[in-house]
Amino acid sequence: CLNACTYCKTKHARGDLASYPIEELVDRAKQSFQEGVCEIWLTSEDTGAYGRDIGTDLPTLLWKLVEVIPEGAMLRLGMTNPPYILEHLEEMAKILNHPRVYAFLHIPVQSASDSVLMDMKREYCVADFKQVVDFLKEKVPGITIATDIICGFPGETDEDFQETMKLVEHYKFPSLFINQFYPRPGTPAAKMHQVPAAVKKQRTKDLSQLFHSYSPYDHKVGERQRVLVTEESFDSNYYVAHNPFYEQVLVPKDPLLMGKMVEVSIYEAGKHFMKGQPVSDARVYTASITRPLAKGEVSGLTEEFKHIPQNGTNWKSLSSAEIPVEAPLSSWMALQLPWQQEGGGLKILSVSLALLAVLVMFYCGVMKTEL
């Protein structure tokens, strides 16, 4: 992330922007599909800022990725802040219209008051956010826009909050993440004049009531939709699938559907989901190039490296040409057993002695108590 928001501590932990090269990401995507993956997520602290440190940008990466996505598989984009999507609107609209990319984007607004955004140091105004949303809604019909809102940021007035309510009422976001402001120690916002706790709580409640007052999916009952089945529901009664707009569709728990793309008929809609029944004449797509990984298998390992933990091969004995280029050296060392790493034996001995000392002290303490 390139921002320095006054309420955020993530930047302190994550540091400066560090983008992976396009070639590495494309190779990782290829490997994932060869392992049976049917859906990949492109994620980061701020996806829109990708490439600014290595002389490239997000659209360039996305066009390379869609070239390797097989039919029946999908790509979902992660969160991007308004400033970094504004300059790529035309290209992003084209990519989000691609049949193997979900027409979905998470763009946090946080507040619809320019004065509050300025205090947050969000580096955009409400007009910028509206420009992004309006453009994408026009160029990508049906697109799902998710957003975040913070209620009760320091200095937020009743008028500021009402502007936020109007924004939600206007766009009726189907996915809205509502957060009551909490002052994180060490951040500039923690030192600002705080909104009373009761007011923050009431504003959060009012916004939640507004969000639950509309049903975004009722008009879709009766539609036929193409969905990708990827997981089991929390109650274990359904499989969870997503349509091209990354809207959640619950389908029958048929093992033959898992990892497949199938056409369903929507027969019910709730606040956060729809329910669909597979249609009899629909074609089922199998995205997997090979058998998916079994439970417990580690994704991302090359064939050469998969056997190293089992046969005890030391990576240091391999020539540089034999070391898989897909995995950085740090990954090799992280996956070695502790006693295979340099100095690992000494570390284990030190830990063992420390544990022994603790046990002796505990035993002596017990004996002393009994005496």
C-alpha positions in Angstrom: 0.0 0.0 0.0 1.2 3.5 -0.9 -1.2 5.3 1.4 -0.6 6.5 4.9 -4.1 6.5 6.4 -4.2 8.1 9.8 -6.2 5.2 11.4 -4.2 2.3 10.0 -1.3 0.3 11.5 -1.0 -2.3 8.7 1.7 -0.1 7.0 3.8 -0.4 10.1 3.8 -4.1 9.9 4.0 -4.6 6.1 6.5 -2.0 5.1 6.9 -0.5 1.6 5.5 -1.7 -1.7 7.1 -4.9 -3.0 5.6 -6.3 -6.2 6.4 -9.8 -7.5 7.5 -9.9 -11.2 4.8 -10.7 -13.7 6.6 -13.8 -14.9 6.6 -15.3 -11.3 2.9 -14.7 -10.9 2.0 -16.1 -14.3 4.2 -19.2 -13.6 2.5 -19.6 -10.2 -1.0 -19.4 -11.9 0.1 -22.1 -14.4 1.3 -24.3 -11.7 -2.0 -23.9 -9.7 -4.1 -24.9 -12.7 -1.9 -27.9 -13.3 -2.6 -28.9 -9.7 -6.3 -28.9 -10.3 -7.1 -25.4 -9.1 -10.3 -23.9 -10.6 -10.3 -20.4 -9.1 -7.4 -18.0 -8.3 -7.4 -14.8 -6.2 -5.1 -12.0 -6.9 -4.6 -10.3 -3.6 -2.5 -7.8 -1.8 -2.7 -4.9 0.7 -3.7 -2.7 -2.3 -3.9 -4.6 -5.6 -4.3 -1.4 -7.6 -0.8 -0.2 -6.6 0.8 -3.3 -8.2 3.9 -2.7 -10.3 4.7 0.9 -9.4 8.0 -0.2 -7.9 9.0 -2.4 -10.8 8.0 -0.3 -13.8 4.7 -2.0 -14.7 1.0 -1.9 -13.7 -2.0 -4.0 -12.8 -3.7 -4.2 -16.2 -0.4 -5.5 -17.8 -0.3 -8.3 -15.2 -4.0 -9.1 -15.7 -3.8 -9.4 -19.4 -0.9 -11.9 -19.0 -2.8 -13.9 -16.4 -6.0 -14.3 -18.4 -3.9 -15.9 -21.2 -3.2 -18.9 -19.0 -6.6 -19.4 -17.3 -8.3 -22.5 -18.8 -12.0 -22.6 -19.7 -14.1 -23.2 -16.7 -11.7 -21.5 -14.3 -11.9 -18.0 -12.9 -9.8 -15.1 -11.5 -11.0 -12.9 -8.7 -9.4 -9.5 -8.1 -8.6 -8.2 -4.6 -9.1 -4.9 -3.0 -7.9 -1.7 -4.7 -8.2 1.9 -3.4 -9.8 4.5 -5.6 -6.6 6.5 -6.4 -4.9 3.6 -8.2 -7.8 2.4 -10.2 -8.7 5.9 -11.6 -5.8 5.9 -14.1 -6.6 2.5 -15.4 -10.4 2.6 -15.7 -10.7 1.9 -19.4 -8.4 -1.2 -19.3 -9.9 -2.4 -16.1 -13.4 -2.3 -17.6 -12.2 -4.5 -20.5 -10.5 -7.0 -18.2 -13.6 -7.2 -15.9 -15.7 -8.0 -18.9 -13.4 -11.0 -19.7 -15.3 -14.3 -19.4 -12.7 -15.8 -17.1 -12.6 -12.8 -14.7 -15.2 -12.1 -12.1 -17.0 -8.8 -12.7 -16.3 -7.9 -9.1 -14.2 -5.2 -7.5 -13.8 -4.2 -3.8 -13.2 -0.5 -3.6 -13.3 1.0 -0.1 -14.8 4.4 0.3 -14.7 4.6 4.1 -16.8 7.9 4.2 -18.8 10.0 1.8 -17.6 13.2 3.5 -14.6 14.9 1.9 -13.6 16.5 5.2 -13.5 13.1 6.9 -11.6 11.6 4.0 -9.0 14.4 4.3 -8.6 13.7 8.0 -8.2 10.0 7.2 -5.6 11.0 4.5 -7.3 8.8 2.0 -5.9 10.8 -1.0 -9.1 10.9 -2.9 -12.5 12.7 -2.7 -16.0 11.3 -2.9 -16.3 12.5 -6.5 -13.3 10.2 -7.4 -15.0 7.2 -5.9 -18.3 7.9 -7.7 -16.4 8.3 -11.0 -14.9 4.9 -10.6 -18.2 3.2 -9.6 -20.3 5.0 -12.3 -17.8 4.2 -15.0 -17.5 0.5 -14.2 -21.3 0.1 -13.8 -21.7 1.6 -17.3 -18.9 -0.3 -19.0 -19.3 -3.6 -17.1 -23.1 -4.4 -16.9 -24.0 -6.2 -13.7 -20.7 -5.6 -12.0 -20.6 -6.1 -8.2 -19.0 -3.3 -6.3 -18.1 -4.0 -2.6 -17.0 -1.2 -0.3 -16.0 -0.5 3.3 -17.3 2.3 5.6 -16.0 3.4 9.0 -18.6 4.9 11.3 -17.6 7.5 13.9 -14.2 8.5 12.7 -12.8 11.4 14.8 -14.4 14.7 13.9 -17.2 13.0 11.9 -20.4 15.2 12.3 -24.0 14.2 11.9 -23.9 15.9 8.5 -20.9 13.9 7.4 -22.5 10.7 8.4 -25.7 11.5 6.5 -23.7 12.0 3.4 -22.4 8.4 3.9 -26.0 7.2 4.4 -27.0 8.9 1.1 -24.2 7.2 -0.8 -25.3 3.8 0.4 -28.9 4.5 -0.3 -27.9 5.6 -3.9 -25.7 2.7 -4.8 -27.3 0.0 -2.6 -24.0 -1.9 -2.4 -24.7 -5.7 -2.3 -21.6 -6.2 -0.2 -20.9 -3.6 2.5 -18.3 -4.0 5.3 -19.4 -1.7 8.2 -16.8 -0.9 10.8 -17.2 1.1 14.0 -14.1 3.2 14.5 -11.6 2.0 17.0 -8.5 4.1 17.8 -5.4 2.0 17.3 -2.7 3.0 19.7 0.2 4.8 17.9 -1.8 6.1 15.0 -2.5 9.8 14.4 -6.3 9.2 14.5 -6.0 7.9 18.1 -4.8 11.4 19.1 -7.7 13.2 17.4 -10.9 14.3 19.1 -13.0 11.2 19.4 -16.7 10.8 18.6 -18.6 9.6 21.8 -18.9 5.8 21.9 -22.7 5.9 22.1 -22.8 8.1 18.9 -20.4 5.7 17.1 -22.6 2.7 18.1 -25.8 4.4 17.0 -24.4 5.4 13.6 -23.1 1.8 13.0 -26.6 0.6 13.9 -28.3 3.1 11.6 -26.1 2.1 8.6 -26.6 -1.6 9.3 -30.4 -1.1 9.3 -30.1 0.8 5.9 -28.0 -2.0 4.5 -30.5 -4.7 5.5 -33.4 -2.6 4.2 -32.9 -3.6 0.6 -32.6 -7.0 -1.2 -30.1 -7.0 -4.0 -30.9 -10.4 -5.5 -34.7 -10.6 -5.5 -35.0 -9.6 -9.1 -32.7 -12.5 -10.1 -35.1 -15.2 -9.2 -36.0 -17.2 -12.3 -32.7 -16.4 -14.1 -30.3 -19.0 -15.5 -26.8 -18.4 -14.3 -23.4 -20.0 -15.0 -21.7 -20.7 -11.6 -18.4 -22.1 -10.4 -18.7 -24.5 -7.4 -15.7 -24.1 -5.1 -16.6 -24.9 -1.4 -19.0 -26.2 1.2 -21.4 -23.9 3.0 -20.9 -23.2 6.8 -23.9 -25.3 7.7 -22.7 -28.2 5.4 -26.1 -28.3 3.7 -25.0 -26.9 0.4 -22.1 -26.3 -1.9 -21.1 -22.6 -2.5 -20.8 -21.4 -6.0 -20.3 -17.9 -7.6 -21.8 -16.5 -10.7 -19.8 -14.2 -13.1 -20.4 -11.2 -10.8 -19.1 -13.1 -7.8 -22.5 -13.3 -6.2 -22.9 -16.3 -3.9 -25.2 -19.1 -5.2 -26.0 -22.1 -3.0 -26.3 -25.4 -5.0 -27.2 -29.0 -4.0 -24.4 -30.8 -2.3 -23.6 -33.1 -5.2 -19.9 -34.2 -5.1 -20.0 -34.3 -8.9 -20.4 -30.5 -8.9 -17.3 -29.6 -6.8 -14.8 -27.7 -8.9 -17.1 -27.6 -11.9 -18.8 -24.8 -13.7 -22.4 -25.5 -14.3 -25.6 -23.6 -15.3 -28.3 -23.3 -12.7 -31.8 -21.9 -12.4 -32.2 -19.4 -9.5 -35.3 -20.3 -7.4 -34.7 -18.3 -4.2 -32.9 -15.2 -3.0 -31.7 -14.0 0.4 -29.8 -10.9 1.6 -26.4 -12.4 0.9 -27.1 -15.3 -1.4 -29.2 -17.0 -4.0 -30.1 -20.7 -4.4 -29.8 -22.4 -7.7 -30.8 -25.8 -9.1 -28.7 -27.3 -11.9 -30.6 -27.4 -15.2 -30.8 -30.7 -17.0 -29.6 -29.5 -20.4 -26.6 -27.5 -19.1 -23.0 -28.3 -20.1 -20.7 -28.9 -17.2 -17.2 -27.5 -17.5 -14.3 -29.2 -15.8 -11.5 -26.6 -15.3 -9.0 -29.0 -13.8 -6.1 -29.8 -16.1 -5.1 -32.7 -13.8 -6.4 -34.3 -10.6 -6.8 -31.7 -7.8 -4.4 -32.0 -4.9 -5.6 -34.3 -2.1 -6.3 -32.9 1.4 -3.0 -32.2 3.1 -0.9 -31.9 -0.1 1.1 -28.7 -0.3 0.4 -26.4 -3.3 3.2 -24.7 -5.1 6.0 -27.3 -4.8 7.9 -28.4 -7.9 8.3 -32.1 -8.7 12.0 -32.0 -7.7 11.3 -30.4 -4.4 8.3 -32.6 -3.3 10.6 -35.5 -2.5 13.3 -33.5 -0.5 11.7 -33.8 2.9 11.1 -37.5 2.4 14.6 -38.6 1.1 16.6 -36.1 3.1 18.3 -34.5 0.1 20.1 -31.4 1.1 19.5 -28.4 -1.3 23.0 -27.3 -0.9 24.3 -30.4 -2.7 22.3 -29.5 -5.8 23.8 -27.3 -8.6 22.1 -24.0 -9.3 20.7 -25.4 -12.5 18.9 -28.1 -10.5 17.3 -25.7 -8.0 13.7 -25.0 -9.3 13.5 -21.4 -10.5 9.9 -21.1 -9.4 10.8 -21.2 -5.7 13.1 -18.5 -4.2 15.9 -19.6 -2.0 14.1 -18.4 1.1 11.2 -20.8 0.3 13.7 -23.7 0.2 15.1 -22.8 3.6 11.7 -22.3 5.1 10.6 -25.8 4.0 13.6 -27.6 5.4 13.4 -29.5 8.6 14.9 -27.6 11.5 18.0 -29.9 11.7 18.6 -29.5 8.0 19.0 -25.8 8.3 22.4 -24.1 9.0 22.8 -24.0 12.7 19.6 -25.9 13.2 21.2 -28.5 15.5 22.5 -25.9 17.8 19.1 -24.2 18.0 17.4 -27.5 18.8 20.0 -28.3 21.5 19.4 -24.8 23.1 15.7 -25.2 23.1 15.9 -28.7 24.6 18.2 -27.5 27.4 15.8 -24.6 28.1 12.8 -27.0 28.3 14.8 -29.3 30.6 15.7 -26.4 32.9 12.0 -25.4 33.2 11.0 -29.0 34.0 13.7 -29.3 36.7 12.5 -26.0 38.3 8.9 -27.1 38.2 9.8 -30.5 39.8 11.8 -28.8 42.5 9.0 -26.4 43.2 6.5 -29.3 43.6 8.8 -31.2 46.0 9.4 -28.0 48.1 5.6 -27.5 48.4 5.1 -31.1 49.5 7.8 -30.8 52.1 
